[in-house]
Amino acid sequence: MKNYALSNRELAESLFIVNRHAKTAPEPKHLYDIKKYTIDKLLQESRAKKIGLHFSDHPKLSQQHSTLLIEIAGYYFHIPANKQDFDQLEHLGKVDQSYRNPKPKLSLSKAKRILYRYLNWEQPVKKQPAYASQSRPAASFLGQRDVSPWNQRRRRHN
């Protein structure tokens, strides 16, 4: 990959892709971890800005709670809020459903590579499923005279 500092825009686009895939992934924990650690690091470096608090669209156990709205290079993300956020930030009410982040043209694998590089994480090695590594001999009937077609009975030899 290119050896240059990643722009806020590249990081925001990569975060958008990872976040979008996490919402529909069968096992989203790792994708949400990438999002959390990236946003935490961007906040520490003052490359992301805390905007305010929103009511969550998905209340836990039927209880209303709030999420923290973060802005990075024109992209907006929600993360869980902590106690200091409630003391320091304004509550903005309900999420504005009419606003959508711009859609970048970026694959999930490239987005993850960018964020791994930013976080100085190692790219996990893909494990092949056990069935993929087992080789099975292919059935071959070449050279065998007593094999009949599947829809015909074998003849009796007297």
Backbone bond lengths (Angstrom), bond angles and torsions (degrees), N, CA, C in turn:
res aa  C-N    CA-C-N  psi(-1)  N-CA   C-N-CA  omega(-1)  CA-C   N-CA-C  phi
1 M - - - 1.443 - - 1.521 108.54 -
2 K 1.321 116.66 156.92 1.451 121.69 -177.96 1.523 110.35 -59.32
3 N 1.329 115.44 147.51 1.449 120.26 -177.45 1.522 110.15 -102.24
4 Y 1.322 117.71 77.07 1.458 122.41 177.87 1.519 108.79 -146.72
5 A 1.324 115.11 163.48 1.465 119.65 179.00 1.523 109.19 -67.96
6 L 1.295 115.75 135.64 1.463 120.38 -179.81 1.524 109.40 -75.68
7 S 1.320 115.85 135.00 1.465 120.44 179.42 1.526 109.90 -77.93
8 N 1.328 115.39 159.48 1.465 119.90 176.14 1.520 110.48 -59.58
9 R 1.331 116.43 -36.31 1.468 121.10 -179.46 1.534 110.88 -63.33
10 E 1.344 116.33 -46.41 1.474 120.15 178.61 1.530 110.91 -59.92
11 L 1.325 115.70 -42.92 1.461 119.77 -179.86 1.525 111.10 -66.77
12 A 1.335 116.89 -41.44 1.469 120.79 179.56 1.526 110.80 -64.56
13 E 1.333 117.27 -43.21 1.469 120.54 178.46 1.526 110.71 -63.37
14 S 1.323 116.65 -42.13 1.466 120.73 178.87 1.523 110.88 -64.53
15 L 1.325 116.41 -41.81 1.466 120.52 176.75 1.521 111.22 -61.45
16 F 1.326 116.49 -41.26 1.464 120.78 179.42 1.527 110.41 -58.78
17 I 1.328 116.68 -46.72 1.474 121.49 -178.78 1.528 110.36 -63.88
18 V 1.331 117.35 -46.92 1.467 121.03 -179.98 1.529 110.34 -61.84
19 N 1.329 116.94 -43.23 1.462 121.59 -179.52 1.531 111.17 -64.72
20 R 1.332 116.42 -42.37 1.469 120.30 -179.83 1.529 110.72 -63.26
21 H 1.334 116.84 -42.29 1.463 119.82 179.16 1.529 111.46 -70.02
22 A 1.321 117.33 -34.05 1.471 120.59 -179.77 1.523 111.05 -62.49
23 K 1.321 116.61 -33.26 1.466 120.41 -177.32 1.524 112.44 -65.23
24 T 1.332 117.55 -25.11 1.468 120.59 -177.96 1.530 113.14 -116.62
25 A 1.330 117.50 -0.28 1.466 120.80 -176.70 1.525 111.14 -71.92
26 P 1.343 117.45 143.18 1.462 119.98 177.43 1.536 111.79 -65.37
27 E 1.336 117.12 -32.03 1.467 122.12 177.00 1.529 108.18 -130.64
28 P 1.340 117.54 85.05 1.465 120.66 -171.21 1.528 115.55 -85.28
29 K 1.331 119.22 -3.40 1.467 120.93 -171.87 1.524 112.57 -53.73
30 H 1.320 117.73 -48.82 1.466 120.09 -177.40 1.534 111.05 -62.53
31 L 1.332 117.23 -41.05 1.467 120.02 179.64 1.527 110.74 -64.39
32 Y 1.326 117.24 -41.02 1.467 119.92 177.36 1.531 111.31 -67.81
33 D 1.337 117.85 -32.23 1.469 120.59 175.06 1.526 110.71 -63.98
34 I 1.332 116.39 -42.89 1.468 120.30 177.41 1.527 109.28 -58.32
35 K 1.335 116.33 -46.85 1.468 121.22 179.84 1.529 110.54 -59.10
36 K 1.329 116.90 -49.44 1.463 121.76 -176.61 1.526 111.26 -60.08
37 Y 1.327 117.56 -50.86 1.462 120.62 -176.78 1.526 111.67 -66.70
38 T 1.322 117.28 -36.11 1.464 120.41 178.20 1.523 110.47 -65.33
39 I 1.327 117.27 -48.39 1.470 120.30 -179.37 1.527 110.37 -63.92
40 D 1.332 118.00 -41.39 1.468 120.54 177.81 1.526 111.04 -58.30
41 K 1.329 116.61 -44.42 1.466 120.37 -179.23 1.534 110.77 -67.47
42 L 1.338 117.14 -41.48 1.468 120.40 178.46 1.531 111.01 -62.91
43 L 1.323 117.72 -38.53 1.469 121.16 177.30 1.530 110.76 -65.47
44 Q 1.338 117.24 -42.20 1.466 120.95 178.61 1.524 111.42 -61.84
45 E 1.332 116.59 -35.19 1.469 121.66 -178.99 1.528 111.93 -87.88
46 S 1.325 117.92 4.30 1.478 123.91 -177.08 1.526 112.26 58.25
47 R 1.322 116.33 33.84 1.469 121.41 176.87 1.524 110.90 -101.47
48 A 1.328 116.43 -4.42 1.467 123.11 175.70 1.520 107.12 -129.25
49 K 1.336 115.42 155.14 1.464 119.89 -176.05 1.526 110.02 -127.38
50 K 1.340 115.55 133.33 1.464 120.93 173.75 1.523 107.16 -79.65
51 I 1.331 116.63 124.16 1.468 121.68 -176.83 1.525 111.27 -94.60
52 G 1.315 117.62 -49.66 1.456 121.55 -177.92 1.514 110.35 172.25
53 L 1.319 115.50 -167.93 1.458 121.64 -177.65 1.524 110.41 -111.18
54 H 1.324 115.35 144.17 1.467 122.42 176.21 1.519 108.67 -124.67
55 F 1.335 116.08 149.78 1.455 119.04 168.84 1.521 107.25 -67.27
56 S 1.316 116.87 140.24 1.458 121.53 -179.82 1.523 110.68 -72.87
57 D 1.335 115.70 142.93 1.468 121.12 174.10 1.522 111.19 -76.66
58 H 1.334 116.27 -17.23 1.465 121.41 -176.07 1.525 109.47 -126.07
59 P 1.330 117.37 79.94 1.467 119.79 -178.73 1.523 111.70 -61.85
60 K 1.329 115.75 143.03 1.459 121.04 178.46 1.517 109.41 -85.86
61 L 1.315 116.49 130.22 1.465 122.71 177.93 1.529 111.81 49.38
62 S 1.322 115.58 40.65 1.471 123.71 177.91 1.529 113.39 63.02
63 Q 1.326 117.51 17.11 1.460 120.20 176.87 1.520 108.72 -109.50
64 Q 1.326 116.00 132.54 1.455 121.01 -179.74 1.530 109.64 -67.61
65 H 1.305 117.00 135.84 1.455 120.83 172.13 1.519 108.77 -141.19
66 S 1.314 116.07 170.98 1.462 120.35 -175.05 1.514 111.14 -115.87
67 T 1.330 115.03 151.64 1.456 121.77 175.84 1.520 108.62 -119.44
68 L 1.317 115.37 157.61 1.456 122.29 -178.18 1.524 109.42 -93.00
69 L 1.325 116.90 129.21 1.462 122.34 178.24 1.524 108.54 -91.92
70 I 1.337 116.06 125.68 1.463 123.45 -178.94 1.522 108.51 -117.36
71 E 1.344 117.22 141.13 1.473 121.67 176.64 1.521 108.70 -117.02
72 I 1.338 114.82 130.94 1.462 121.93 176.88 1.519 107.27 -136.65
73 A 1.312 117.13 111.60 1.473 123.07 175.86 1.530 112.68 48.95
74 G 1.314 117.27 44.72 1.462 120.94 177.38 1.516 115.07 84.17
75 Y 1.319 117.82 -0.11 1.466 122.77 176.18 1.526 107.95 -105.61
76 Y 1.333 116.23 144.02 1.464 121.49 -177.97 1.522 110.17 -119.18
77 F 1.333 115.32 136.85 1.461 122.10 -178.55 1.521 109.22 -135.31
78 H 1.327 116.15 152.93 1.459 121.78 174.61 1.523 109.04 -110.98
79 I 1.329 114.95 137.46 1.464 121.63 174.11 1.529 107.02 -134.98
80 P 1.331 118.08 162.61 1.467 119.23 177.45 1.536 110.66 -60.89
81 A 1.319 116.20 139.84 1.465 121.66 179.56 1.527 109.82 -88.92
82 N 1.338 116.11 151.74 1.466 119.89 173.66 1.530 109.57 -110.33
83 K 1.314 117.25 177.41 1.472 121.37 -174.57 1.527 112.42 -60.69
84 Q 1.335 117.82 -39.45 1.469 120.47 -179.65 1.525 111.05 -62.87
85 D 1.329 117.02 -34.76 1.469 120.45 179.78 1.527 110.51 -61.91
86 F 1.332 117.32 -38.80 1.467 120.74 179.60 1.531 110.97 -66.29
87 D 1.332 116.71 -33.45 1.465 120.73 -179.84 1.525 112.13 -77.36
88 Q 1.339 117.18 -33.32 1.461 120.83 -169.89 1.524 114.51 -100.44
89 L 1.331 118.39 -20.92 1.467 120.02 -171.38 1.522 112.36 -116.62
90 E 1.311 114.58 153.42 1.462 122.02 178.35 1.529 109.91 -76.38
91 H 1.334 115.56 145.20 1.466 119.69 174.80 1.524 107.93 -89.88
92 L 1.322 116.63 123.42 1.467 122.41 -174.21 1.526 113.26 -92.75
93 G 1.324 117.86 -1.60 1.463 120.78 179.62 1.515 112.25 85.51
94 K 1.343 115.63 -141.44 1.466 120.92 -178.67 1.527 111.14 -75.27
95 V 1.331 115.23 153.84 1.462 121.75 176.19 1.525 108.95 -67.26
96 D 1.326 116.78 136.99 1.469 121.86 176.56 1.528 107.98 -77.28
97 Q 1.330 116.96 104.66 1.469 121.43 -176.35 1.523 112.69 -72.46
98 S 1.327 117.74 -14.27 1.467 119.73 -177.81 1.528 111.63 -80.50
99 Y 1.343 117.91 -19.17 1.465 120.01 -179.26 1.520 110.33 -87.50
100 R 1.319 115.89 135.67 1.464 122.08 174.99 1.524 108.98 -131.33
101 N 1.331 116.03 140.61 1.460 120.22 173.82 1.520 109.17 -64.41
102 P 1.351 117.70 149.36 1.471 119.08 174.27 1.532 109.77 -62.03
103 K 1.331 116.60 148.34 1.466 120.76 -178.61 1.529 109.68 -95.27
104 P 1.326 117.09 111.84 1.467 119.32 177.67 1.525 111.13 -80.11
105 K 1.313 116.15 156.81 1.463 121.27 175.03 1.531 106.78 -97.75
106 L 1.326 114.59 94.62 1.455 120.61 -173.69 1.521 107.92 -154.49
107 S 1.322 116.36 137.17 1.468 119.46 178.76 1.525 109.59 -82.52
108 L 1.324 115.70 158.52 1.462 120.17 178.08 1.525 110.52 -62.24
109 S 1.323 117.99 -41.31 1.469 119.93 -177.78 1.529 111.04 -63.95
110 K 1.331 117.52 -40.35 1.471 119.83 178.70 1.528 110.38 -69.43
111 A 1.330 117.28 -40.32 1.467 121.30 178.46 1.531 110.08 -60.08
112 K 1.325 116.60 -44.08 1.465 120.22 178.84 1.523 111.00 -64.75
113 R 1.335 117.71 -40.84 1.469 120.85 177.97 1.525 111.00 -58.85
114 I 1.343 116.41 -44.11 1.468 121.31 -179.81 1.530 110.07 -61.84
115 L 1.331 116.87 -46.57 1.464 120.11 -177.55 1.526 111.80 -70.71
116 Y 1.334 118.46 -36.29 1.469 120.83 174.91 1.526 109.70 -60.22
117 R 1.320 115.88 -43.24 1.463 120.11 -179.83 1.529 110.31 -62.69
118 Y 1.326 116.05 -44.40 1.463 120.62 179.85 1.533 110.96 -62.13
119 L 1.326 116.86 -40.53 1.465 121.85 -178.45 1.530 113.03 -83.65
120 N 1.332 117.29 -4.44 1.471 123.04 -174.69 1.529 111.25 58.82
121 W 1.319 115.52 40.88 1.456 121.96 176.98 1.518 108.99 -97.66
122 E 1.327 114.84 151.74 1.463 120.56 174.04 1.522 109.21 -80.17
123 Q 1.308 115.94 140.66 1.469 121.85 174.47 1.526 107.10 -67.90
124 P 1.347 119.53 123.23 1.467 119.41 179.16 1.529 111.04 -64.17
125 V 1.319 114.88 143.01 1.459 120.37 178.84 1.516 107.87 -80.74
126 K 1.331 115.54 129.25 1.468 119.53 -179.64 1.517 109.29 -73.32
127 K 1.321 115.13 130.92 1.457 120.64 176.17 1.516 108.23 -93.94
128 Q 1.331 115.49 132.91 1.457 119.01 176.32 1.518 108.81 -80.27
129 P 1.313 117.22 140.57 1.465 118.77 176.13 1.525 110.36 -59.13
130 A 1.318 117.32 149.12 1.465 122.13 -176.60 1.521 111.78 -56.98
131 Y 1.333 116.15 -37.01 1.460 118.26 -177.64 1.528 111.86 -69.67
132 A 1.311 119.29 -22.47 1.462 122.05 -177.63 1.525 111.37 -75.01
133 S 1.344 116.76 -29.70 1.457 119.09 -176.37 1.528 112.81 -86.57
134 Q 1.314 117.98 -16.51 1.453 120.63 179.65 1.522 109.10 -81.20
135 S 1.327 115.27 123.88 1.464 117.38 177.93 1.528 108.54 -98.20
136 R 1.291 113.94 134.92 1.463 119.99 179.20 1.528 107.62 -111.75
137 P 1.322 116.39 140.81 1.460 117.27 176.91 1.526 110.26 -67.40
138 A 1.300 115.23 139.41 1.465 120.00 178.31 1.525 108.69 -78.36
139 A 1.306 116.22 137.73 1.461 120.36 178.78 1.524 108.74 -71.18
140 S 1.306 115.34 125.99 1.456 119.63 178.54 1.524 108.57 -133.34
141 F 1.309 115.48 128.46 1.453 120.24 -179.66 1.523 111.20 -107.42
142 L 1.312 116.56 12.22 1.461 119.78 179.65 1.523 109.87 -63.41
143 G 1.293 116.55 137.52 1.456 121.93 177.49 1.520 114.45 81.48
144 Q 1.294 119.47 -2.24 1.456 121.81 179.14 1.526 108.41 -97.81
145 R 1.353 116.18 124.71 1.460 120.15 -175.13 1.521 113.35 -87.39
146 D 1.317 117.55 -23.24 1.457 118.29 -173.91 1.539 113.17 -93.50
147 V 1.305 117.89 14.00 1.463 120.79 178.23 1.521 108.23 -91.68
148 S 1.326 115.41 126.65 1.459 119.41 179.22 1.526 108.77 -105.41
149 P 1.324 116.25 159.99 1.465 119.10 175.73 1.518 110.07 -57.98
150 W 1.304 117.48 155.57 1.467 123.22 -173.38 1.526 113.18 -61.23
151 N 1.320 117.50 -25.49 1.463 118.92 -174.86 1.529 113.15 -103.82
152 Q 1.325 117.87 13.63 1.466 120.35 179.60 1.523 109.69 -124.51
153 R 1.346 113.99 145.01 1.459 118.71 177.27 1.517 110.04 -76.58
154 R 1.310 113.88 153.19 1.465 118.30 176.33 1.520 109.41 -76.40
155 R 1.299 116.65 144.53 1.468 121.23 178.22 1.512 109.86 -81.65
156 R 1.335 113.94 147.03 1.457 118.87 175.17 1.514 109.01 -85.75
157 H 1.292 114.55 137.79 1.466 118.87 175.94 1.526 108.33 -99.40
158 N 1.322 116.94 122.97 1.465 120.79 -179.07 1.479 111.06 -94.29
